[in-house]
Amino acid sequence: MDETKPRKTIYLSGPIMGEVGGEAVQWRQEAVIRLQDQFDLLDPMRRSFKDNEVDSANEIVEFDLQDIRDSDIILVNYNKPSIGTAMEVFYAAHDLGKFVVSFSPYSYQDCSPWMVRFSTKILPGLEQACLYIKRHFI
């Protein structure tokens, strides 16, 4: 009997507020292209709250937390300090024991100690992070 392993699910965490020129969407689209053949991906950008941004804060956060609970791996774009991203990383790693793979332009010495502590691995770019995930989770 051929039993195949279920596909792992990856949550795409990273700054959304204050991102310009489609930055929040662009890296996520690239991650989907690189990983969709072997993994299921949960992108928080798939939801739109533009019609009720002010009164949707609790809803936005709860949907993101549910996505994290439903994921096996968290892929994090740590390209700038972000309260939401840091909270997601802490929740995933500390509270749920999830594997957190971050990528960042910062040198190790310039990373927040919190991101270093709660990221399982920090790599210099999205390409390296995707290769790392493929190498260790397929």
SVG drawing of the C-alpha trace seen along z (x, -y; Angstrom):
<svg xmlns="http://www.w3.org/2000/svg" viewBox="-17 -53 44 55">
<polyline fill="none" stroke="black" stroke-width="0.4" points="0.0,0.0 1.5,-3.3 0.9,-5.9 2.1,-9.4 2.9,-11.9 0.5,-14.8 1.7,-18.1 3.0,-20.5 1.4,-23.9 3.5,-27.1 2.2,-30.4 3.7,-33.5 4.5,-36.0 5.9,-39.5 5.1,-43.2 1.9,-44.4 1.2,-47.8 3.4,-50.5 4.7,-48.4 4.8,-50.4 4.8,-49.5 3.4,-46.0 6.3,-44.8 3.9,-42.8 2.5,-41.0 5.6,-40.6 7.7,-38.4 4.6,-36.3 3.9,-35.7 7.6,-34.7 7.3,-32.3 4.2,-30.7 5.9,-30.2 8.9,-28.6 7.0,-26.3 3.5,-25.6 4.4,-22.4 5.4,-20.7 3.6,-22.7 0.2,-24.3 0.7,-28.0 -1.4,-30.3 -1.1,-34.0 -2.8,-36.5 -3.0,-38.9 -5.8,-36.6 -8.3,-38.4 -9.5,-41.9 -10.6,-44.2 -10.4,-47.4 -14.1,-48.1 -13.8,-48.0 -10.2,-48.5 -11.0,-50.3 -13.4,-47.7 -11.7,-44.6 -8.6,-44.5 -9.7,-41.6 -10.9,-39.7 -7.7,-40.3 -5.6,-39.1 -7.8,-36.0 -7.7,-34.9 -3.9,-35.2 -3.6,-33.3 -5.8,-30.5 -3.6,-30.3 -0.6,-30.0 -2.3,-27.2 -3.1,-25.5 0.5,-25.6 3.5,-23.4 6.1,-25.9 6.2,-29.7 8.1,-31.5 9.0,-35.0 10.1,-38.1 12.1,-40.0 12.9,-42.9 12.1,-45.6 10.8,-45.7 7.0,-44.9 4.9,-44.4 2.5,-42.1 5.3,-39.9 7.1,-39.7 3.9,-38.7 3.2,-36.0 6.8,-34.6 6.5,-34.6 3.1,-32.9 4.2,-30.3 7.5,-29.4 6.9,-30.0 3.2,-29.1 2.9,-26.4 6.4,-25.1 6.3,-25.7 9.4,-25.7 10.1,-29.3 12.3,-30.0 13.1,-33.7 14.9,-35.6 16.4,-39.0 18.8,-41.5 20.1,-42.2 23.4,-40.7 23.0,-38.5 24.4,-41.2 21.8,-43.7 18.8,-41.3 16.5,-41.8 17.4,-39.3 13.7,-38.4 13.8,-37.4 17.0,-35.5 15.6,-33.7 12.3,-32.7 13.3,-32.1 14.5,-28.5 16.7,-29.6 17.5,-33.0 18.8,-33.1 19.9,-36.0 17.2,-35.8 13.9,-34.3 15.7,-31.9 17.9,-30.5 14.9,-30.1 12.9,-28.3 15.8,-25.9 16.2,-25.3 12.5,-24.4 12.6,-22.1 15.8,-20.4 14.4,-19.7 10.7,-19.2 10.1,-17.3"/>
</svg>
